[in-house]
Amino acid sequence: MRLLLLFIIGLTFGFGGGFLVAGGMGPSSHDHAGHGDMDHDMSGLLEWEGTAPDLSIMLMPEMGDAANLHIMADGFTFTPETVNTDPTQGTGHAHIYIDGVKLARTYSNWFHIDHIETGQVIRVTLNADNHAEWGKDGQPLAVEITAP
């Protein structure tokens, strides 16, 4: 029970707090007028210098068809407080895709998925504060898993 309580507290502050900080409580140089949050241009790949983060994901089924996605990115720090600023290697957020369609971005290493079906492919990319994908040797820092 204590572990569940700590998990819920972690999700609340890590996920919810990140959105509050990044969602406009401070000045932003990025103009969102004229486009939806899900429509950022991802064409630029930022080359990671040195050893890339060790990135993996795990899907933990919940009741019904929901699941919790755990993003493990050793060597990477989620930084909601600096979203929409110039990139700093080692920091940023993640984008989550299901079957190639962007679901959301997250500023935490935990993300709740309301509905996931067996066989769907979840892809997570590491992104800089300016929303460009981080890459190593021309390949995005990304990982995929198929829902059981």
N, CA, C and O atoms as a GROMACS GRO file, in nm:
protein
  592
    1MET      N    1   0.083  -0.119   0.000
    1MET     CA    2   0.000   0.000   0.000
    1MET      C    3   0.088   0.126   0.000
    1MET      O    4   0.058   0.224  -0.068
    2ARG      N    5   0.196   0.120   0.078
    2ARG     CA    6   0.285   0.236   0.086
    2ARG      C    7   0.350   0.263  -0.050
    2ARG      O    8   0.365   0.379  -0.090
    3LEU      N    9   0.389   0.156  -0.120
    3LEU     CA   10   0.449   0.171  -0.251
    3LEU      C   11   0.351   0.234  -0.349
    3LEU      O   12   0.390   0.320  -0.429
    4LEU      N   13   0.226   0.193  -0.344
    4LEU     CA   14   0.123   0.252  -0.430
    4LEU      C   15   0.106   0.400  -0.399
    4LEU      O   16   0.094   0.481  -0.491
    5LEU      N   17   0.103   0.436  -0.272
    5LEU     CA   18   0.090   0.576  -0.233
    5LEU      C   19   0.208   0.657  -0.283
    5LEU      O   20   0.188   0.767  -0.335
    6LEU      N   21   0.329   0.607  -0.270
    6LEU     CA   22   0.447   0.678  -0.320
    6LEU      C   23   0.442   0.692  -0.471
    6LEU      O   24   0.482   0.796  -0.525
    7PHE      N   25   0.394   0.589  -0.540
    7PHE     CA   26   0.380   0.595  -0.684
    7PHE      C   27   0.284   0.706  -0.726
    7PHE      O   28   0.313   0.783  -0.816
    8ILE      N   29   0.169   0.712  -0.658
    8ILE     CA   30   0.068   0.814  -0.690
    8ILE      C   31   0.122   0.954  -0.661
    8ILE      O   32   0.101   1.046  -0.740
    9ILE      N   33   0.191   0.971  -0.551
    9ILE     CA   34   0.250   1.101  -0.518
    9ILE      C   35   0.354   1.138  -0.624
    9ILE      O   36   0.358   1.253  -0.669
   10GLY      N   37   0.437   1.042  -0.664
   10GLY     CA   38   0.538   1.068  -0.766
   10GLY      C   39   0.476   1.110  -0.898
   10GLY      O   40   0.524   1.203  -0.963
   11LEU      N   41   0.370   1.041  -0.940
   11LEU     CA   42   0.301   1.078  -1.063
   11LEU      C   43   0.241   1.218  -1.054
   11LEU      O   44   0.250   1.297  -1.147
   12THR      N   45   0.179   1.246  -0.939
   12THR     CA   46   0.113   1.374  -0.921
   12THR      C   47   0.212   1.490  -0.933
   12THR      O   48   0.188   1.585  -1.007
   13PHE      N   49   0.323   1.481  -0.860
   13PHE     CA   50   0.418   1.590  -0.862
   13PHE      C   51   0.507   1.588  -0.985
   13PHE      O   52   0.536   1.694  -1.041
   14GLY      N   53   0.550   1.471  -1.028
   14GLY     CA   54   0.637   1.462  -1.144
   14GLY      C   55   0.568   1.499  -1.273
   14GLY      O   56   0.622   1.573  -1.355
   15PHE      N   57   0.448   1.446  -1.292
   15PHE     CA   58   0.375   1.469  -1.415
   15PHE      C   59   0.295   1.599  -1.409
   15PHE      O   60   0.311   1.687  -1.493
   16GLY      N   61   0.210   1.609  -1.309
   16GLY     CA   62   0.124   1.728  -1.296
   16GLY      C   63   0.203   1.854  -1.272
   16GLY      O   64   0.175   1.958  -1.333
   17GLY      N   65   0.302   1.848  -1.184
   17GLY     CA   66   0.385   1.965  -1.154
   17GLY      C   67   0.462   2.010  -1.277
   17GLY      O   68   0.479   2.130  -1.299
   18GLY      N   69   0.508   1.914  -1.356
   18GLY     CA   70   0.581   1.948  -1.477
   18GLY      C   71   0.495   2.025  -1.575
   18GLY      O   72   0.541   2.121  -1.637
   19PHE      N   73   0.371   1.983  -1.590
   19PHE     CA   74   0.282   2.055  -1.680
   19PHE      C   75   0.250   2.194  -1.628
   19PHE      O   76   0.239   2.288  -1.707
   20LEU      N   77   0.233   2.209  -1.498
   20LEU     CA   78   0.206   2.341  -1.443
   20LEU      C   79   0.324   2.436  -1.467
   20LEU      O   80   0.305   2.551  -1.507
   21VAL      N   81   0.444   2.387  -1.444
   21VAL     CA   82   0.562   2.471  -1.464
   21VAL      C   83   0.579   2.505  -1.610
   21VAL      O   84   0.605   2.620  -1.645
   22ALA      N   85   0.564   2.404  -1.698
   22ALA     CA   86   0.589   2.424  -1.839
   22ALA      C   87   0.470   2.484  -1.912
   22ALA      O   88   0.484   2.533  -2.024
   23GLY      N   89   0.354   2.480  -1.852
   23GLY     CA   90   0.233   2.519  -1.922
   23GLY      C   91   0.202   2.667  -1.922
   23GLY      O   92   0.087   2.704  -1.943
   24GLY      N   93   0.298   2.750  -1.899
   24GLY     CA   94   0.273   2.892  -1.914
   24GLY      C   95   0.284   2.971  -1.786
   24GLY      O   96   0.241   3.086  -1.784
   25MET      N   97   0.340   2.916  -1.681
   25MET     CA   98   0.354   2.994  -1.560
   25MET      C   99   0.470   3.092  -1.572
   25MET      O  100   0.481   3.186  -1.493
   26GLY      N  101   0.554   3.072  -1.669
   26GLY     CA  102   0.668   3.161  -1.690
   26GLY      C  103   0.667   3.209  -1.834
   26GLY      O  104   0.585   3.164  -1.913
   27PRO      N  105   0.760   3.302  -1.869
   27PRO     CA  106   0.764   3.352  -2.006
   27PRO      C  107   0.808   3.243  -2.102
   27PRO      O  108   0.887   3.156  -2.067
   28SER      N  109   0.757   3.249  -2.223
   28SER     CA  110   0.793   3.152  -2.326
   28SER      C  111   0.825   3.224  -2.454
   28SER      O  112   0.751   3.314  -2.496
   29SER      N  113   0.935   3.186  -2.517
   29SER     CA  114   0.972   3.248  -2.644
   29SER      C  115   0.910   3.173  -2.761
   29SER      O  116   0.927   3.214  -2.876
   30HIS      N  117   0.839   3.064  -2.735
   30HIS     CA  118   0.779   2.984  -2.840
   30HIS      C  119   0.633   3.023  -2.857
   30HIS      O  120   0.555   3.015  -2.762
   31ASP      N  121   0.597   3.065  -2.977
   31ASP     CA  122   0.461   3.108  -3.006
   31ASP      C  123   0.376   2.988  -3.047
   31ASP      O  124   0.405   2.924  -3.148
   32HIS      N  125   0.273   2.958  -2.969
   32HIS     CA  126   0.185   2.847  -3.001
   32HIS      C  127   0.065   2.891  -3.084
   32HIS      O  128  -0.020   2.808  -3.116
   33ALA      N  129   0.056   3.017  -3.119
   33ALA     CA  130  -0.056   3.064  -3.199
   33ALA      C  131  -0.053   2.998  -3.336
   33ALA      O  132   0.052   2.987  -3.398
   34GLY      N  133  -0.168   2.954  -3.382
   34GLY     CA  134  -0.179   2.901  -3.516
   34GLY      C  135  -0.147   2.753  -3.530
   34GLY      O  136  -0.154   2.700  -3.641
   35HIS      N  137  -0.112   2.685  -3.422
   35HIS     CA  138  -0.092   2.541  -3.433
   35HIS      C  139  -0.121   2.472  -3.302
   35HIS      O  140  -0.110   2.532  -3.194
   36GLY      N  141  -0.159   2.347  -3.313
   36GLY     CA  142  -0.189   2.268  -3.194
   36GLY      C  143  -0.063   2.220  -3.127
   36GLY      O  144   0.044   2.214  -3.189
   37ASP      N  145  -0.074   2.186  -3.002
   37ASP     CA  146   0.040   2.140  -2.923
   37ASP      C  147   0.105   2.017  -2.984
   37ASP      O  148   0.225   1.996  -2.967
   38MET      N  149   0.028   1.934  -3.054
   38MET     CA  150   0.080   1.809  -3.108
   38MET      C  151   0.146   1.828  -3.245
   38MET      O  152   0.192   1.730  -3.303
   39ASP      N  153   0.152   1.950  -3.298
   39ASP     CA  154   0.197   1.970  -3.434
   39ASP      C  155   0.333   2.035  -3.448
   39ASP      O  156   0.360   2.098  -3.551
   40HIS      N  157   0.420   2.023  -3.350
   40HIS     CA  158   0.553   2.081  -3.361
   40HIS      C  159   0.629   2.015  -3.474
   40HIS      O  160   0.612   1.896  -3.499
   41ASP      N  161   0.715   2.090  -3.543
   41ASP     CA  162   0.799   2.037  -3.649
   41ASP      C  163   0.915   1.960  -3.586
   41ASP      O  164   0.996   2.018  -3.512
   42MET      N  165   0.923   1.832  -3.616
   42MET     CA  166   1.028   1.747  -3.558
   42MET      C  167   1.138   1.716  -3.658
   42MET      O  168   1.212   1.620  -3.639
   43SER      N  169   1.151   1.796  -3.765
   43SER     CA  170   1.243   1.761  -3.872
   43SER      C  171   1.390   1.773  -3.830
   43SER      O  172   1.475   1.708  -3.890
   44GLY      N  173   1.421   1.855  -3.732
   44GLY     CA  174   1.560   1.873  -3.691
   44GLY      C  175   1.605   1.769  -3.590
   44GLY      O  176   1.541   1.751  -3.486
   45LEU      N  177   1.714   1.698  -3.621
   45LEU     CA  178   1.771   1.601  -3.530
   45LEU      C  179   1.897   1.662  -3.470
   45LEU      O  180   1.990   1.696  -3.542
   46LEU      N  181   1.899   1.675  -3.337
   46LEU     CA  182   2.016   1.731  -3.269
   46LEU      C  183   2.113   1.620  -3.234
   46LEU      O  184   2.076   1.524  -3.166
   47GLU      N  185   2.235   1.631  -3.280
   47GLU     CA  186   2.335   1.527  -3.258
   47GLU      C  187   2.385   1.531  -3.115
   47GLU      O  188   2.430   1.635  -3.066
   48TRP      N  189   2.378   1.416  -3.048
   48TRP     CA  190   2.424   1.400  -2.910
   48TRP      C  191   2.576   1.382  -2.913
   48TRP      O  192   2.626   1.295  -2.985
   49GLU      N  193   2.648   1.461  -2.836
   49GLU     CA  194   2.793   1.450  -2.828
   49GLU      C  195   2.831   1.352  -2.717
   49GLU      O  196   2.774   1.358  -2.608
   50GLY      N  197   2.925   1.263  -2.742
   50GLY     CA  198   2.968   1.168  -2.640
   50GLY      C  199   2.873   1.050  -2.630
   50GLY      O  200   2.801   1.017  -2.725
   51THR      N  201   2.874   0.987  -2.514
   51THR     CA  202   2.792   0.868  -2.491
   51THR      C  203   2.645   0.905  -2.476
   51THR      O  204   2.609   0.989  -2.394
   52ALA      N  205   2.562   0.842  -2.557
   52ALA     CA  206   2.418   0.869  -2.553
   52ALA      C  207   2.356   0.808  -2.428
   52ALA      O  208   2.410   0.713  -2.372
   53PRO      N  209   2.243   0.862  -2.384
   53PRO     CA  210   2.173   0.806  -2.268
   53PRO      C  211   2.133   0.661  -2.292
   53PRO      O  212   2.107   0.620  -2.405
   54ASP      N  213   2.130   0.585  -2.185
   54ASP     CA  214   2.081   0.447  -2.189
   54ASP      C  215   1.929   0.456  -2.175
   54ASP      O  216   1.878   0.481  -2.066
   55LEU      N  217   1.858   0.434  -2.286
   55LEU     CA  218   1.712   0.454  -2.291
   55LEU      C  219   1.640   0.320  -2.301
   55LEU      O  220   1.671   0.238  -2.387
   56SER      N  221   1.542   0.299  -2.213
   56SER     CA  222   1.456   0.182  -2.221
   56SER      C  223   1.319   0.220  -2.164
   56SER      O  224   1.305   0.318  -2.091
   57ILE      N  225   1.218   0.139  -2.199
   57ILE     CA  226   1.083   0.163  -2.148
   57ILE      C  227   1.023   0.031  -2.102
   57ILE      O  228   1.062  -0.077  -2.147
   58MET      N  229   0.926   0.043  -2.011
   58MET     CA  230   0.854  -0.073  -1.961
   58MET      C  231   0.707  -0.034  -1.949
   58MET      O  232   0.674   0.076  -1.903
   59LEU      N  233   0.620  -0.123  -1.992
   59LEU     CA  234   0.476  -0.100  -1.986
   59LEU      C  235   0.419  -0.186  -1.874
   59LEU      O  236   0.434  -0.308  -1.873
   60MET      N  237   0.352  -0.120  -1.779
   60MET     CA  238   0.295  -0.189  -1.664
   60MET      C  239   0.142  -0.182  -1.672
   60MET      O  240   0.083  -0.077  -1.647
   61PRO      N  241   0.078  -0.295  -1.708
   61PRO     CA  242  -0.068  -0.295  -1.723
   61PRO      C  243  -0.139  -0.253  -1.594
   61PRO      O  244  -0.095  -0.283  -1.483
   62GLU      N  245  -0.250  -0.184  -1.613
   62GLU     CA  246  -0.336  -0.144  -1.503
   62GLU      C  247  -0.471  -0.211  -1.522
   62GLU      O  248  -0.484  -0.302  -1.605
   63MET      N  249  -0.569  -0.168  -1.447
   63MET     CA  250  -0.703  -0.225  -1.460
   63MET      C  251  -0.761  -0.190  -1.597
   63MET      O  252  -0.736  -0.082  -1.651
   64GLY      N  253  -0.836  -0.282  -1.651
   64GLY     CA  254  -0.897  -0.261  -1.782
   64GLY      C  255  -0.791  -0.260  -1.890
   64GLY      O  256  -0.703  -0.346  -1.893
   65ASP      N  257  -0.800  -0.162  -1.978
   65ASP     CA  258  -0.704  -0.154  -2.088
   65ASP      C  259  -0.605  -0.038  -2.071
   65ASP      O  260  -0.547   0.008  -2.168
   66ALA      N  261  -0.588   0.008  -1.948
   66ALA     CA  262  -0.493   0.116  -1.919
   66ALA      C  263  -0.357   0.057  -1.885
   66ALA      O  264  -0.345  -0.062  -1.857
   67ALA      N  265  -0.255   0.143  -1.888
   67ALA     CA  266  -0.120   0.100  -1.852
   67ALA      C  267  -0.038   0.221  -1.809
   67ALA      O  268  -0.069   0.335  -1.846
   68ASN      N  269   0.066   0.196  -1.732
   68ASN     CA  270   0.162   0.299  -1.695
   68ASN      C  271   0.291   0.270  -1.771
   68ASN      O  272   0.342   0.158  -1.770
   69LEU      N  273   0.342   0.374  -1.836
   69LEU     CA  274   0.466   0.365  -1.912
   69LEU      C  275   0.579   0.420  -1.826
   69LEU      O  276   0.573   0.533  -1.779
   70HIS      N  277   0.682   0.339  -1.805
   70HIS     CA  278   0.800   0.382  -1.729
   70HIS      C  279   0.913   0.406  -1.828
   70HIS      O  280   0.955   0.314  -1.899
   71ILE      N  281   0.962   0.529  -1.831
   71ILE     CA  282   1.072   0.567  -1.921
   71ILE      C  283   1.199   0.574  -1.838
   71ILE      O  284   1.210   0.654  -1.745
   72MET      N  285   1.296   0.491  -1.872
   72MET     CA  286   1.423   0.490  -1.801
   72MET      C  287   1.528   0.547  -1.895
   72MET      O  288   1.559   0.487  -1.998
   73ALA      N  289   1.582   0.662  -1.860
   73ALA     CA  290   1.676   0.734  -1.947
   73ALA      C  291   1.797   0.779  -1.865
   73ALA      O  292   1.810   0.897  -1.832
   74ASP      N  293   1.885   0.684  -1.834
   74ASP     CA  294   2.006   0.718  -1.759
   74ASP      C  295   2.093   0.810  -1.843
   74ASP      O  296   2.124   0.779  -1.958
   75GLY      N  297   2.133   0.923  -1.785
   75GLY     CA  298   2.212   1.021  -1.858
   75GLY      C  299   2.128   1.132  -1.919
   75GLY      O  300   2.179   1.212  -1.997
   76PHE      N  301   1.999   1.136  -1.884
   76PHE     CA  302   1.907   1.237  -1.937
   76PHE      C  303   1.822   1.289  -1.822
   76PHE      O  304   1.780   1.212  -1.735
   77THR      N  305   1.798   1.421  -1.820
   77THR     CA  306   1.719   1.484  -1.715
   77THR      C  307   1.597   1.551  -1.775
   77THR      O  308   1.609   1.631  -1.868
   78PHE      N  309   1.479   1.519  -1.724
   78PHE     CA  310   1.356   1.586  -1.766
   78PHE      C  311   1.355   1.727  -1.707
   78PHE      O  312   1.372   1.745  -1.587
   79THR      N  313   1.334   1.828  -1.794
   79THR     CA  314   1.343   1.967  -1.750
   79THR      C  315   1.222   2.049  -1.797
   79THR      O  316   1.232   2.125  -1.893
   80PRO      N  317   1.108   2.033  -1.729
   80PRO     CA  318   0.990   2.111  -1.768
   80PRO      C  319   1.010   2.260  -1.751
   80PRO      O  320   0.947   2.340  -1.820
   81GLU      N  321   1.098   2.298  -1.660
   81GLU     CA  322   1.118   2.440  -1.632
   81GLU      C  323   1.191   2.514  -1.742
   81GLU      O  324   1.195   2.637  -1.741
   82THR      N  325   1.250   2.443  -1.839
   82THR     CA  326   1.324   2.510  -1.947
   82THR      C  327   1.266   2.480  -2.085
   82THR      O  328   1.333   2.502  -2.186
   83VAL      N  329   1.141   2.431  -2.091
   83VAL     CA  330   1.079   2.403  -2.220
   83VAL      C  331   1.074   2.530  -2.305
   83VAL      O  332   1.059   2.641  -2.253
   84ASN      N  333   1.087   2.512  -2.436
   84ASN     CA  334   1.084   2.621  -2.534
   84ASN      C  335   1.204   2.714  -2.526
   84ASN      O  336   1.196   2.829  -2.568
   85THR      N  337   1.315   2.664  -2.472
   85THR     CA  338   1.439   2.741  -2.471
   85THR      C  339   1.540   2.669  -2.559
   85THR      O  340   1.512   2.563  -2.614
   86ASP      N  341   1.659   2.729  -2.572
   86ASP     CA  342   1.764   2.666  -2.652
   86ASP      C  343   1.803   2.532  -2.591
   86ASP      O  344   1.800   2.515  -2.469
   87PRO      N  345   1.838   2.437  -2.676
   87PRO     CA  346   1.873   2.303  -2.627
   87PRO      C  347   2.000   2.301  -2.542
   87PRO      O  348   2.096   2.374  -2.569
   88THR      N  349   1.997   2.218  -2.440
   88THR     CA  350   2.114   2.189  -2.358
   88THR      C  351   2.124   2.038  -2.353
   88THR      O  352   2.032   1.970  -2.308
   89GLN      N  353   2.237   1.986  -2.400
   89GLN     CA  354   2.251   1.840  -2.405
   89GLN      C  355   2.228   1.780  -2.267
   89GLN      O  356   2.273   1.833  -2.165
   90GLY      N  357   2.158   1.668  -2.267
   90GLY     CA  358   2.131   1.596  -2.142
   90GLY      C  359   1.998   1.632  -2.080
   90GLY      O  360   1.961   1.577  -1.977
   91THR      N  361   1.925   1.726  -2.142
   91THR     CA  362   1.799   1.772  -2.083
   91THR      C  363   1.688   1.778  -2.189
   91THR      O  364   1.714   1.776  -2.309
   92GLY      N  365   1.565   1.786  -2.140
   92GLY     CA  366   1.450   1.803  -2.228
   92GLY      C  367   1.329   1.726  -2.178
   92GLY      O  368   1.300   1.724  -2.058
   93HIS      N  369   1.258   1.664  -2.271
   93HIS     CA  370   1.137   1.589  -2.240
   93HIS      C  371   1.127   1.472  -2.337
   93HIS      O  372   1.215   1.454  -2.421
   94ALA      N  373   1.022   1.394  -2.326
   94ALA     CA  374   1.001   1.281  -2.416
   94ALA      C  375   0.870   1.297  -2.491
   94ALA      O  376   0.774   1.355  -2.440
   95HIS      N  377   0.867   1.246  -2.613
   95HIS     CA  378   0.743   1.238  -2.690
   95HIS      C  379   0.702   1.091  -2.694
   95HIS      O  380   0.786   1.002  -2.708
   96ILE      N  381   0.572   1.067  -2.683
   96ILE     CA  382   0.518   0.931  -2.680
   96ILE      C  383   0.425   0.914  -2.800
   96ILE      O  384   0.336   0.995  -2.825
   97TYR      N  385   0.448   0.806  -2.874
   97TYR     CA  386   0.370   0.773  -2.993
   97TYR      C  387   0.309   0.634  -2.975
   97TYR      O  388   0.370   0.546  -2.915
   98ILE      N  389   0.189   0.616  -3.027
   98ILE     CA  390   0.128   0.483  -3.033
   98ILE      C  391   0.095   0.456  -3.179
   98ILE      O  392   0.020   0.531  -3.242
   99ASP      N  393   0.152   0.349  -3.231
   99ASP     CA  394   0.136   0.312  -3.372
   99ASP      C  395   0.166   0.430  -3.465
   99ASP      O  396   0.095   0.451  -3.563
  100GLY      N  397   0.271   0.506  -3.432
  100GLY     CA  398   0.316   0.615  -3.518
  100GLY      C  399   0.243   0.746  -3.500
  100GLY      O  400   0.279   0.845  -3.564
  101VAL      N  401   0.142   0.750  -3.415
  101VAL     CA  402   0.065   0.873  -3.392
  101VAL      C  403   0.104   0.931  -3.257
  101VAL      O  404   0.102   0.861  -3.156
  102LYS      N  405   0.140   1.059  -3.256
  102LYS     CA  406   0.183   1.121  -3.131
  102LYS      C  407   0.068   1.128  -3.032
  102LYS      O  408  -0.039   1.182  -3.062
  103LEU      N  409   0.092   1.072  -2.914
  103LEU     CA  410  -0.006   1.074  -2.807
  103LEU      C  411   0.014   1.196  -2.719
  103LEU      O  412  -0.082   1.267  -2.688
  104ALA      N  413   0.139   1.222  -2.679
  104ALA     CA  414   0.165   1.331  -2.585
  104ALA      C  415   0.315   1.354  -2.572
  104ALA      O  416   0.397   1.281  -2.629
  105ARG      N  417   0.348   1.457  -2.496
  105ARG     CA  418   0.485   1.475  -2.448
  105ARG      C  419   0.479   1.462  -2.297
  105ARG      O  420   0.376   1.489  -2.236
  106THR      N  421   0.591   1.422  -2.237
  106THR     CA  422   0.596   1.409  -2.093
  106THR      C  423   0.722   1.471  -2.038
  106THR      O  424   0.828   1.467  -2.102
  107TYR      N  425   0.711   1.529  -1.921
  107TYR     CA  426   0.823   1.591  -1.851
  107TYR      C  427   0.862   1.507  -1.730
  107TYR      O  428   0.922   1.557  -1.635
  108SER      N  429   0.826   1.381  -1.734
  108SER     CA  430   0.851   1.289  -1.624
  108SER      C  431   0.884   1.153  -1.682
  108SER      O  432   0.857   1.127  -1.799
  109ASN      N  433   0.942   1.066  -1.601
  109ASN     CA  434   0.972   0.933  -1.651
  109ASN      C  435   0.855   0.835  -1.634
  109ASN      O  436   0.870   0.717  -1.665
  110TRP      N  437   0.741   0.882  -1.587
  110TRP     CA  438   0.619   0.801  -1.579
  110TRP      C  439   0.509   0.869  -1.660
  110TRP      O  440   0.496   0.991  -1.658
  111PHE      N  441   0.430   0.788  -1.731
  111PHE     CA  442   0.318   0.841  -1.807
  111PHE      C  443   0.205   0.739  -1.807
  111PHE      O  444   0.228   0.621  -1.832
  112HIS      N  445   0.082   0.784  -1.779
  112HIS     CA  446  -0.035   0.698  -1.778
  112HIS      C  447  -0.100   0.698  -1.916
  112HIS      O  448  -0.128   0.804  -1.973
  113ILE      N  449  -0.124   0.579  -1.969
  113ILE     CA  450  -0.194   0.563  -2.096
  113ILE      C  451  -0.333   0.507  -2.065
  113ILE      O  452  -0.346   0.399  -2.008
  114ASP      N  453  -0.437   0.582  -2.102
  114ASP     CA  454  -0.574   0.543  -2.068
  114ASP      C  455  -0.620   0.417  -2.141
  114ASP      O  456  -0.695   0.337  -2.085
  115HIS      N  457  -0.575   0.401  -2.265
  115HIS     CA  458  -0.624   0.288  -2.346
  115HIS      C  459  -0.511   0.236  -2.434
  115HIS      O  460  -0.454   0.312  -2.513
  116ILE      N  461  -0.477   0.110  -2.419
  116ILE     CA  462  -0.375   0.047  -2.503
  116ILE      C  463  -0.424  -0.092  -2.538
  116ILE      O  464  -0.478  -0.163  -2.454
  117GLU      N  465  -0.405  -0.131  -2.662
  117GLU     CA  466  -0.450  -0.262  -2.709
  117GLU      C  467  -0.330  -0.353  -2.736
  117GLU      O  468  -0.222  -0.305  -2.773
  118THR      N  469  -0.349  -0.481  -2.716
  118THR     CA  470  -0.245  -0.580  -2.746
  118THR      C  471  -0.195  -0.561  -2.888
  118THR      O  472  -0.274  -0.550  -2.982
  119GLY      N  473  -0.063  -0.558  -2.904
  119GLY     CA  474  -0.003  -0.546  -3.036
  119GLY      C  475   0.028  -0.404  -3.078
  119GLY      O  476   0.101  -0.383  -3.176
  120GLN      N  477  -0.024  -0.304  -3.007
  120GLN     CA  478   0.008  -0.166  -3.043
  120GLN      C  479   0.153  -0.138  -3.007
  120GLN      O  480   0.205  -0.189  -2.908
  121VAL      N  481   0.218  -0.055  -3.090
  121VAL     CA  482   0.358  -0.022  -3.069
  121VAL      C  483   0.369   0.115  -3.005
  121VAL      O  484   0.318   0.214  -3.058
  122ILE      N  485   0.436   0.120  -2.889
  122ILE     CA  486   0.460   0.245  -2.817
  122ILE      C  487   0.604   0.285  -2.847
  122ILE      O  488   0.696   0.206  -2.829
  123ARG      N  489   0.623   0.407  -2.893
  123ARG     CA  490   0.756   0.460  -2.924
  123ARG      C  491   0.779   0.584  -2.838
  123ARG      O  492   0.690   0.668  -2.824
  124VAL      N  493   0.896   0.594  -2.781
  124VAL     CA  494   0.934   0.710  -2.700
  124VAL      C  495   1.061   0.770  -2.758
  124VAL      O  496   1.158   0.698  -2.783
  125THR      N  497   1.059   0.902  -2.779
  125THR     CA  498   1.178   0.973  -2.826
  125THR      C  499   1.221   1.072  -2.720
  125THR      O  500   1.139   1.128  -2.647
  126LEU      N  501   1.352   1.094  -2.710
  126LEU     CA  502   1.404   1.199  -2.622
  126LEU      C  503   1.416   1.326  -2.704
  126LEU      O  504   1.471   1.325  -2.814
  127ASN      N  505   1.363   1.435  -2.650
  127ASN     CA  506   1.358   1.561  -2.722
  127ASN      C  507   1.420   1.673  -2.640
  127ASN      O  508   1.414   1.673  -2.517
  128ALA      N  509   1.478   1.768  -2.711
  128ALA     CA  510   1.538   1.885  -2.647
  128ALA      C  511   1.430   1.984  -2.608
  128ALA      O  512   1.313   1.968  -2.644
  129ASP      N  513   1.468   2.085  -2.534
  129ASP     CA  514   1.373   2.187  -2.490
  129ASP      C  515   1.304   2.258  -2.606
  129ASP      O  516   1.193   2.308  -2.592
  130ASN      N  517   1.372   2.264  -2.723
  130ASN     CA  518   1.310   2.327  -2.840
  130ASN      C  519   1.228   2.227  -2.922
  130ASN      O  520   1.184   2.259  -3.033
  131HIS      N  521   1.207   2.106  -2.869
  131HIS     CA  522   1.123   1.999  -2.925
  131HIS      C  523   1.190   1.916  -3.034
  131HIS      O  524   1.131   1.818  -3.080
  132ALA      N  525   1.311   1.951  -3.076
  132ALA     CA  526   1.382   1.867  -3.173
  132ALA      C  527   1.423   1.737  -3.106
  132ALA      O  528   1.449   1.733  -2.986
  133GLU      N  529   1.428   1.630  -3.185
  133GLU     CA  530   1.470   1.501  -3.130
  133GLU      C  531   1.621   1.499  -3.112
  133GLU      O  532   1.696   1.549  -3.196
  134TRP      N  533   1.663   1.439  -3.002
  134TRP     CA  534   1.805   1.411  -2.983
  134TRP      C  535   1.837   1.288  -3.066
  134TRP      O  536   1.755   1.198  -3.079
  135GLY      N  537   1.959   1.285  -3.124
  135GLY     CA  538   2.001   1.171  -3.203
  135GLY      C  539   2.149   1.142  -3.182
  135GLY      O  540   2.224   1.226  -3.132
  136LYS      N  541   2.189   1.023  -3.219
  136LYS     CA  542   2.328   0.981  -3.211
  136LYS      C  543   2.362   0.913  -3.343
  136LYS      O  544   2.293   0.821  -3.386
  137ASP      N  545   2.469   0.960  -3.408
  137ASP     CA  546   2.511   0.906  -3.537
  137ASP      C  547   2.398   0.909  -3.638
  137ASP      O  548   2.382   0.816  -3.717
  138GLY      N  549   2.319   1.017  -3.636
  138GLY     CA  550   2.211   1.035  -3.733
  138GLY      C  551   2.084   0.957  -3.704
  138GLY      O  552   1.989   0.963  -3.783
  139GLN      N  553   2.079   0.884  -3.593
  139GLN     CA  554   1.960   0.806  -3.556
  139GLN      C  555   1.896   0.866  -3.431
  139GLN      O  556   1.967   0.900  -3.336
  140PRO      N  557   1.763   0.881  -3.429
  140PRO     CA  558   1.696   0.937  -3.311
  140PRO      C  559   1.723   0.853  -3.186
  140PRO      O  560   1.735   0.731  -3.193
  141LEU      N  561   1.731   0.921  -3.072
  141LEU     CA  562   1.737   0.851  -2.942
  141LEU      C  563   1.593   0.812  -2.911
  141LEU      O  564   1.516   0.891  -2.857
  142ALA      N  565   1.560   0.690  -2.946
  142ALA     CA  566   1.422   0.642  -2.936
  142ALA      C  567   1.421   0.494  -2.902
  142ALA      O  568   1.519   0.423  -2.925
  143VAL      N  569   1.310   0.448  -2.849
  143VAL     CA  570   1.292   0.307  -2.816
  143VAL      C  571   1.145   0.272  -2.836
  143VAL      O  572   1.056   0.356  -2.820
  144GLU      N  573   1.120   0.146  -2.870
  144GLU     CA  574   0.984   0.099  -2.893
  144GLU      C  575   0.957  -0.028  -2.812
  144GLU      O  576   1.048  -0.103  -2.777
  145ILE      N  577   0.829  -0.048  -2.783
  145ILE     CA  578   0.783  -0.170  -2.717
  145ILE      C  579   0.646  -0.203  -2.772
  145ILE      O  580   0.568  -0.113  -2.805
  146THR      N  581   0.616  -0.330  -2.782
  146THR     CA  582   0.483  -0.374  -2.828
  146THR      C  583   0.400  -0.414  -2.707
  146THR      O  584   0.445  -0.492  -2.623
  147ALA      N  585   0.279  -0.361  -2.700
  147ALA     CA  586   0.191  -0.391  -2.588
  147ALA      C  587   0.155  -0.539  -2.586
  147ALA      O  588   0.117  -0.595  -2.689
  148PRO      N  589   0.168  -0.602  -2.470
  148PRO     CA  590   0.137  -0.747  -2.460
  148PRO      C  591  -0.013  -0.775  -2.471
  148PRO      O  592  -0.055  -0.890  -2.464
   0.00000   0.00000   0.00000
